[in-house]
Amino acid sequence: MLYLVRRVLQPPSVADPRVLTLVLAVVPVALLVLAVGALRPKVPDRRLEQDSEAYWSEAGSRGSAIVLWAAIEGAGLVGAVGYFLTGGTAPAVAFALALAALVLFRPARLEGDGAA
């Protein structure tokens, strides 16, 4: 959809698109590295005796997961804005990586990681 909106509307002019493209590609990648490296390990694994309802009703697992998803969503938003403003491939790739991370860390996957 963002691709179509960019093609239909007149994209905003940017003074130096190369620098902005680089910044708006590096920032989301850094956020994704932070999310995967530092925030994902803070989401506790579901215990074998714990059902899904009990896992998500705990403040620790729910709160940690929300912070993880917010960081990933922020990375995707920065990448999407970067693509919209510059039309660069690098921000679009960062946006796609953020979407892939959201799919990878979906609720069923988070709760299922420790309950195997």
VMD Tcl script that builds the backbone (N, CA, C; Angstrom):
set m [mol new atoms 348]
animate dup $m
set s [atomselect $m all]
$s set {name element resname resid chain x y z} {
  {N N MET 1 A 0.824 -1.173 0.000}
  {CA C MET 1 A 0.000 0.000 0.000}
  {C C MET 1 A 0.876 1.247 0.000}
  {N N LEU 2 A 1.932 1.200 0.799}
  {CA C LEU 2 A 2.830 2.359 0.854}
  {C C LEU 2 A 3.463 2.617 -0.507}
  {N N TYR 3 A 3.779 1.557 -1.220}
  {CA C TYR 3 A 4.341 1.697 -2.560}
  {C C TYR 3 A 3.355 2.416 -3.482}
  {N N LEU 4 A 2.077 2.013 -3.440}
  {CA C LEU 4 A 1.067 2.649 -4.281}
  {C C LEU 4 A 0.839 4.101 -3.894}
  {N N VAL 5 A 0.786 4.387 -2.612}
  {CA C VAL 5 A 0.599 5.770 -2.156}
  {C C VAL 5 A 1.759 6.634 -2.615}
  {N N ARG 6 A 2.952 6.107 -2.532}
  {CA C ARG 6 A 4.128 6.868 -2.972}
  {C C ARG 6 A 4.078 7.144 -4.465}
  {N N ARG 7 A 3.565 6.209 -5.242}
  {CA C ARG 7 A 3.498 6.394 -6.696}
  {C C ARG 7 A 2.368 7.345 -7.098}
  {N N VAL 8 A 1.258 7.314 -6.401}
  {CA C VAL 8 A 0.110 8.152 -6.750}
  {C C VAL 8 A 0.315 9.593 -6.288}
  {N N LEU 9 A 0.753 9.764 -5.057}
  {CA C LEU 9 A 0.955 11.105 -4.511}
  {C C LEU 9 A 2.326 11.643 -4.906}
  {N N GLN 10 A 2.432 12.940 -4.887}
  {CA C GLN 10 A 3.735 13.564 -5.121}
  {C C GLN 10 A 4.555 13.406 -3.841}
  {N N PRO 11 A 5.663 12.627 -3.879}
  {CA C PRO 11 A 6.444 12.441 -2.661}
  {C C PRO 11 A 7.106 13.745 -2.240}
  {N N PRO 12 A 7.280 13.934 -0.952}
  {CA C PRO 12 A 7.928 15.160 -0.477}
  {C C PRO 12 A 9.375 15.224 -0.947}
  {N N SER 13 A 9.823 16.427 -1.241}
  {CA C SER 13 A 11.218 16.585 -1.663}
  {C C SER 13 A 12.112 16.631 -0.435}
  {N N VAL 14 A 13.243 15.972 -0.539}
  {CA C VAL 14 A 14.202 15.891 0.555}
  {C C VAL 14 A 15.503 16.503 0.065}
  {N N ALA 15 A 16.157 17.313 0.913}
  {CA C ALA 15 A 17.372 18.019 0.509}
  {C C ALA 15 A 18.486 17.057 0.104}
  {N N ASP 16 A 18.860 16.145 0.975}
  {CA C ASP 16 A 19.916 15.179 0.670}
  {C C ASP 16 A 19.388 13.774 0.935}
  {N N PRO 17 A 18.766 13.149 -0.070}
  {CA C PRO 17 A 18.112 11.859 0.186}
  {C C PRO 17 A 19.075 10.731 0.553}
  {N N ARG 18 A 20.340 10.815 0.143}
  {CA C ARG 18 A 21.278 9.728 0.464}
  {C C ARG 18 A 21.523 9.632 1.966}
  {N N VAL 19 A 21.746 10.786 2.595}
  {CA C VAL 19 A 21.992 10.785 4.042}
  {C C VAL 19 A 20.738 10.361 4.793}
  {N N LEU 20 A 19.605 10.898 4.395}
  {CA C LEU 20 A 18.348 10.550 5.058}
  {C C LEU 20 A 18.015 9.076 4.854}
  {N N THR 21 A 18.284 8.562 3.670}
  {CA C THR 21 A 18.060 7.143 3.401}
  {C C THR 21 A 18.906 6.283 4.329}
  {N N LEU 22 A 20.160 6.663 4.474}
  {CA C LEU 22 A 21.056 5.900 5.348}
  {C C LEU 22 A 20.580 5.942 6.801}
  {N N VAL 23 A 20.242 7.122 7.279}
  {CA C VAL 23 A 19.795 7.265 8.672}
  {C C VAL 23 A 18.506 6.482 8.903}
  {N N LEU 24 A 17.561 6.595 7.960}
  {CA C LEU 24 A 16.271 5.936 8.134}
  {C C LEU 24 A 16.316 4.449 7.803}
  {N N ALA 25 A 17.485 3.944 7.466}
  {CA C ALA 25 A 17.679 2.502 7.335}
  {C C ALA 25 A 18.461 1.960 8.523}
  {N N VAL 26 A 19.411 2.746 9.033}
  {CA C VAL 26 A 20.241 2.295 10.151}
  {C C VAL 26 A 19.442 2.297 11.460}
  {N N VAL 27 A 18.631 3.310 11.672}
  {CA C VAL 27 A 17.865 3.405 12.922}
  {C C VAL 27 A 16.928 2.197 13.104}
  {N N PRO 28 A 16.131 1.810 12.097}
  {CA C PRO 28 A 15.282 0.630 12.332}
  {C C PRO 28 A 16.066 -0.666 12.515}
  {N N VAL 29 A 17.169 -0.796 11.813}
  {CA C VAL 29 A 17.976 -2.007 11.988}
  {C C VAL 29 A 18.552 -2.048 13.404}
  {N N ALA 30 A 18.997 -0.892 13.899}
  {CA C ALA 30 A 19.501 -0.834 15.275}
  {C C ALA 30 A 18.397 -1.177 16.278}
  {N N LEU 31 A 17.192 -0.689 16.032}
  {CA C LEU 31 A 16.059 -1.021 16.909}
  {C C LEU 31 A 15.753 -2.521 16.864}
  {N N LEU 32 A 15.835 -3.109 15.687}
  {CA C LEU 32 A 15.581 -4.544 15.573}
  {C C LEU 32 A 16.649 -5.357 16.286}
  {N N VAL 33 A 17.899 -4.927 16.177}
  {CA C VAL 33 A 18.979 -5.623 16.888}
  {C C VAL 33 A 18.756 -5.519 18.393}
  {N N LEU 34 A 18.363 -4.342 18.860}
  {CA C LEU 34 A 18.059 -4.160 20.282}
  {C C LEU 34 A 16.893 -5.059 20.699}
  {N N ALA 35 A 15.853 -5.105 19.889}
  {CA C ALA 35 A 14.679 -5.910 20.230}
  {C C ALA 35 A 15.027 -7.391 20.301}
  {N N VAL 36 A 15.736 -7.879 19.299}
  {CA C VAL 36 A 16.061 -9.311 19.262}
  {C C VAL 36 A 17.127 -9.664 20.291}
  {N N GLY 37 A 18.120 -8.803 20.438}
  {CA C GLY 37 A 19.233 -9.117 21.329}
  {C C GLY 37 A 18.968 -8.871 22.794}
  {N N ALA 38 A 18.254 -7.795 23.112}
  {CA C ALA 38 A 18.078 -7.433 24.518}
  {C C ALA 38 A 16.656 -7.645 25.033}
  {N N LEU 39 A 15.652 -7.389 24.196}
  {CA C LEU 39 A 14.279 -7.457 24.691}
  {C C LEU 39 A 13.671 -8.853 24.587}
  {N N ARG 40 A 13.991 -9.596 23.546}
  {CA C ARG 40 A 13.421 -10.946 23.405}
  {C C ARG 40 A 13.834 -11.872 24.548}
  {N N PRO 41 A 15.092 -11.833 24.996}
  {CA C PRO 41 A 15.437 -12.702 26.129}
  {C C PRO 41 A 14.691 -12.360 27.426}
  {N N LYS 42 A 14.130 -11.163 27.538}
  {CA C LYS 42 A 13.405 -10.780 28.750}
  {C C LYS 42 A 11.983 -11.324 28.788}
  {N N VAL 43 A 11.492 -11.817 27.650}
  {CA C VAL 43 A 10.159 -12.428 27.632}
  {C C VAL 43 A 10.308 -13.841 28.189}
  {N N PRO 44 A 9.669 -14.114 29.330}
  {CA C PRO 44 A 9.852 -15.434 29.940}
  {C C PRO 44 A 9.206 -16.540 29.108}
  {N N ASP 45 A 9.796 -17.708 29.183}
  {CA C ASP 45 A 9.243 -18.876 28.494}
  {C C ASP 45 A 8.054 -19.401 29.276}
  {N N ARG 46 A 7.115 -19.979 28.559}
  {CA C ARG 46 A 5.949 -20.581 29.202}
  {C C ARG 46 A 6.358 -21.914 29.799}
  {N N ARG 47 A 5.955 -22.131 31.023}
  {CA C ARG 47 A 6.250 -23.397 31.682}
  {C C ARG 47 A 5.331 -24.492 31.145}
  {N N LEU 48 A 5.776 -25.726 31.259}
  {CA C LEU 48 A 5.007 -26.848 30.729}
  {C C LEU 48 A 3.629 -26.977 31.364}
  {N N GLU 49 A 3.535 -26.724 32.669}
  {CA C GLU 49 A 2.253 -26.873 33.358}
  {C C GLU 49 A 1.343 -25.657 33.188}
  {N N GLN 50 A 1.819 -24.646 32.539}
  {CA C GLN 50 A 1.080 -23.387 32.390}
  {C C GLN 50 A 0.317 -23.384 31.068}
  {N N ASP 51 A -0.968 -23.035 31.130}
  {CA C ASP 51 A -1.715 -22.933 29.872}
  {C C ASP 51 A -1.573 -21.516 29.305}
  {N N SER 52 A -2.106 -21.339 28.138}
  {CA C SER 52 A -1.963 -20.075 27.417}
  {C C SER 52 A -2.578 -18.905 28.198}
  {N N GLU 53 A -3.752 -19.128 28.758}
  {CA C GLU 53 A -4.443 -18.076 29.517}
  {C C GLU 53 A -3.617 -17.625 30.725}
  {N N ALA 54 A -3.065 -18.571 31.444}
  {CA C ALA 54 A -2.253 -18.243 32.617}
  {C C ALA 54 A -0.972 -17.534 32.217}
  {N N TYR 55 A -0.390 -17.940 31.096}
  {CA C TYR 55 A 0.856 -17.306 30.628}
  {C C TYR 55 A 0.626 -15.832 30.307}
  {N N TRP 56 A -0.432 -15.539 29.558}
  {CA C TRP 56 A -0.668 -14.154 29.152}
  {C C TRP 56 A -1.291 -13.311 30.264}
  {N N SER 57 A -1.798 -13.927 31.310}
  {CA C SER 57 A -2.336 -13.137 32.416}
  {C C SER 57 A -1.245 -12.676 33.378}
  {N N GLU 58 A -0.067 -13.253 33.277}
  {CA C GLU 58 A 1.058 -12.798 34.102}
  {C C GLU 58 A 1.587 -11.477 33.567}
  {N N ALA 59 A 1.813 -10.542 34.474}
  {CA C ALA 59 A 2.280 -9.216 34.069}
  {C C ALA 59 A 3.682 -9.266 33.457}
  {N N GLY 60 A 4.519 -10.169 33.922}
  {CA C GLY 60 A 5.884 -10.249 33.410}
  {C C GLY 60 A 5.951 -10.647 31.954}
  {N N SER 61 A 5.211 -11.682 31.592}
  {CA C SER 61 A 5.255 -12.124 30.196}
  {C C SER 61 A 4.518 -11.154 29.287}
  {N N ARG 62 A 3.377 -10.663 29.719}
  {CA C ARG 62 A 2.599 -9.732 28.907}
  {C C ARG 62 A 3.328 -8.415 28.722}
  {N N GLY 63 A 3.863 -7.852 29.785}
  {CA C GLY 63 A 4.562 -6.577 29.708}
  {C C GLY 63 A 5.825 -6.647 28.863}
  {N N SER 64 A 6.589 -7.708 29.044}
  {CA C SER 64 A 7.815 -7.874 28.257}
  {C C SER 64 A 7.508 -8.051 26.778}
  {N N ALA 65 A 6.455 -8.787 26.475}
  {CA C ALA 65 A 6.075 -8.994 25.077}
  {C C ALA 65 A 5.612 -7.688 24.444}
  {N N ILE 66 A 4.872 -6.879 25.178}
  {CA C ILE 66 A 4.399 -5.601 24.636}
  {C C ILE 66 A 5.577 -4.672 24.342}
  {N N VAL 67 A 6.551 -4.635 25.215}
  {CA C VAL 67 A 7.739 -3.807 24.973}
  {C C VAL 67 A 8.496 -4.316 23.741}
  {N N LEU 68 A 8.616 -5.612 23.598}
  {CA C LEU 68 A 9.268 -6.200 22.423}
  {C C LEU 68 A 8.531 -5.819 21.147}
  {N N TRP 69 A 7.224 -5.985 21.135}
  {CA C TRP 69 A 6.438 -5.671 19.942}
  {C C TRP 69 A 6.470 -4.177 19.631}
  {N N ALA 70 A 6.463 -3.340 20.666}
  {CA C ALA 70 A 6.515 -1.889 20.438}
  {C C ALA 70 A 7.838 -1.482 19.796}
  {N N ALA 71 A 8.937 -2.072 20.232}
  {CA C ALA 71 A 10.239 -1.752 19.631}
  {C C ALA 71 A 10.286 -2.199 18.171}
  {N N ILE 72 A 9.761 -3.373 17.891}
  {CA C ILE 72 A 9.749 -3.866 16.513}
  {C C ILE 72 A 8.824 -3.017 15.649}
  {N N GLU 73 A 7.673 -2.659 16.187}
  {CA C GLU 73 A 6.742 -1.824 15.437}
  {C C GLU 73 A 7.336 -0.441 15.172}
  {N N GLY 74 A 8.057 0.101 16.146}
  {CA C GLY 74 A 8.729 1.380 15.942}
  {C C GLY 74 A 9.765 1.304 14.836}
  {N N ALA 75 A 10.498 0.205 14.793}
  {CA C ALA 75 A 11.481 0.018 13.722}
  {C C ALA 75 A 10.791 -0.034 12.367}
  {N N GLY 76 A 9.684 -0.728 12.291}
  {CA C GLY 76 A 8.943 -0.799 11.037}
  {C C GLY 76 A 8.394 0.548 10.619}
  {N N LEU 77 A 7.930 1.312 11.577}
  {CA C LEU 77 A 7.393 2.635 11.269}
  {C C LEU 77 A 8.477 3.565 10.746}
  {N N VAL 78 A 9.642 3.533 11.350}
  {CA C VAL 78 A 10.755 4.357 10.873}
  {C C VAL 78 A 11.171 3.922 9.471}
  {N N GLY 79 A 11.221 2.628 9.223}
  {CA C GLY 79 A 11.551 2.140 7.887}
  {C C GLY 79 A 10.512 2.548 6.854}
  {N N ALA 80 A 9.232 2.474 7.214}
  {CA C ALA 80 A 8.162 2.858 6.290}
  {C C ALA 80 A 8.222 4.350 5.969}
  {N N VAL 81 A 8.430 5.161 6.986}
  {CA C VAL 81 A 8.565 6.606 6.753}
  {C C VAL 81 A 9.798 6.892 5.906}
  {N N GLY 82 A 10.882 6.173 6.163}
  {CA C GLY 82 A 12.087 6.343 5.363}
  {C C GLY 82 A 11.852 6.011 3.901}
  {N N TYR 83 A 11.118 4.941 3.646}
  {CA C TYR 83 A 10.808 4.604 2.259}
  {C C TYR 83 A 9.903 5.651 1.638}
  {N N PHE 84 A 8.909 6.106 2.382}
  {CA C PHE 84 A 7.980 7.099 1.848}
  {C C PHE 84 A 8.692 8.396 1.499}
  {N N LEU 85 A 9.601 8.834 2.360}
  {CA C LEU 85 A 10.289 10.104 2.125}
  {C C LEU 85 A 11.350 10.019 1.040}
  {N N THR 86 A 12.071 8.911 0.978}
  {CA C THR 86 A 13.223 8.837 0.080}
  {C C THR 86 A 13.028 7.894 -1.103}
  {N N GLY 87 A 12.157 6.916 -0.976}
  {CA C GLY 87 A 11.999 5.924 -2.025}
  {C C GLY 87 A 13.161 4.949 -2.087}
  {N N GLY 88 A 14.009 4.977 -1.058}
  {CA C GLY 88 A 15.192 4.125 -1.036}
  {C C GLY 88 A 14.871 2.677 -0.732}
  {N N THR 89 A 15.734 1.814 -1.225}
  {CA C THR 89 A 15.569 0.385 -1.002}
  {C C THR 89 A 15.925 -0.006 0.432}
  {N N ALA 90 A 16.936 0.619 0.998}
  {CA C ALA 90 A 17.395 0.246 2.346}
  {C C ALA 90 A 16.309 0.437 3.407}
  {N N PRO 91 A 15.593 1.582 3.438}
  {CA C PRO 91 A 14.505 1.680 4.417}
  {C C PRO 91 A 13.382 0.673 4.159}
  {N N ALA 92 A 13.133 0.355 2.896}
  {CA C ALA 92 A 12.105 -0.637 2.580}
  {C C ALA 92 A 12.514 -2.017 3.091}
  {N N VAL 93 A 13.798 -2.335 2.979}
  {CA C VAL 93 A 14.292 -3.611 3.499}
  {C C VAL 93 A 14.174 -3.639 5.021}
  {N N ALA 94 A 14.498 -2.524 5.671}
  {CA C ALA 94 A 14.360 -2.451 7.128}
  {C C ALA 94 A 12.902 -2.632 7.537}
  {N N PHE 95 A 11.995 -2.043 6.775}
  {CA C PHE 95 A 10.561 -2.201 7.027}
  {C C PHE 95 A 10.158 -3.669 6.876}
  {N N ALA 96 A 10.632 -4.318 5.831}
  {CA C ALA 96 A 10.319 -5.734 5.614}
  {C C ALA 96 A 10.892 -6.611 6.733}
  {N N LEU 97 A 12.088 -6.280 7.208}
  {CA C LEU 97 A 12.675 -7.028 8.327}
  {C C LEU 97 A 11.832 -6.883 9.588}
  {N N ALA 98 A 11.308 -5.686 9.816}
  {CA C ALA 98 A 10.459 -5.467 10.988}
  {C C ALA 98 A 9.169 -6.277 10.879}
  {N N LEU 99 A 8.585 -6.309 9.696}
  {CA C LEU 99 A 7.386 -7.133 9.513}
  {C C LEU 99 A 7.695 -8.613 9.750}
  {N N ALA 100 A 8.835 -9.061 9.243}
  {CA C ALA 100 A 9.233 -10.449 9.454}
  {C C ALA 100 A 9.454 -10.733 10.942}
  {N N ALA 101 A 10.022 -9.770 11.660}
  {CA C ALA 101 A 10.238 -9.951 13.102}
  {C C ALA 101 A 8.912 -10.029 13.853}
  {N N LEU 102 A 7.925 -9.230 13.440}
  {CA C LEU 102 A 6.614 -9.312 14.081}
  {C C LEU 102 A 5.979 -10.686 13.851}
  {N N VAL 103 A 6.154 -11.226 12.661}
  {CA C VAL 103 A 5.628 -12.566 12.383}
  {C C VAL 103 A 6.392 -13.601 13.205}
  {N N LEU 104 A 7.704 -13.427 13.295}
  {CA C LEU 104 A 8.531 -14.369 14.038}
  {C C LEU 104 A 8.198 -14.375 15.528}
  {N N PHE 105 A 7.911 -13.212 16.089}
  {CA C PHE 105 A 7.634 -13.099 17.522}
  {C C PHE 105 A 6.151 -12.890 17.798}
  {N N ARG 106 A 5.294 -13.551 17.047}
  {CA C ARG 106 A 3.848 -13.452 17.260}
  {C C ARG 106 A 3.494 -14.133 18.586}
  {N N PRO 107 A 2.324 -13.825 19.138}
  {CA C PRO 107 A 1.965 -14.376 20.445}
  {C C PRO 107 A 2.034 -15.897 20.529}
  {N N ALA 108 A 1.527 -16.588 19.527}
  {CA C ALA 108 A 1.550 -18.057 19.586}
  {C C ALA 108 A 2.974 -18.582 19.607}
  {N N ARG 109 A 3.863 -17.905 18.922}
  {CA C ARG 109 A 5.264 -18.345 18.890}
  {C C ARG 109 A 5.946 -18.051 20.225}
  {N N LEU 110 A 5.660 -16.888 20.805}
  {CA C LEU 110 A 6.279 -16.557 22.098}
  {C C LEU 110 A 5.856 -17.532 23.182}
  {N N GLU 111 A 4.579 -17.818 23.232}
  {CA C GLU 111 A 4.107 -18.720 24.292}
  {C C GLU 111 A 4.481 -20.162 24.003}
  {N N GLY 112 A 4.685 -20.505 22.760}
  {CA C GLY 112 A 5.016 -21.868 22.394}
  {C C GLY 112 A 6.488 -22.188 22.499}
  {N N ASP 113 A 7.363 -21.154 22.593}
  {CA C ASP 113 A 8.794 -21.396 22.633}
  {C C ASP 113 A 9.207 -22.267 23.810}
  {N N GLY 114 A 8.654 -22.002 24.981}
  {CA C GLY 114 A 9.085 -22.741 26.168}
  {C C GLY 114 A 8.227 -23.945 26.496}
  {N N ALA 115 A 7.112 -24.107 25.803}
  {CA C ALA 115 A 6.168 -25.166 26.170}
  {C C ALA 115 A 6.263 -26.367 25.248}
  {N N ALA 116 A 7.398 -26.618 24.743}
  {CA C ALA 116 A 7.531 -27.741 23.800}
  {C C ALA 116 A 7.688 -29.060 24.529}
}
mol reanalyze $m
mol bondsrecalc $m
mol representation Tube
mol addrep $m
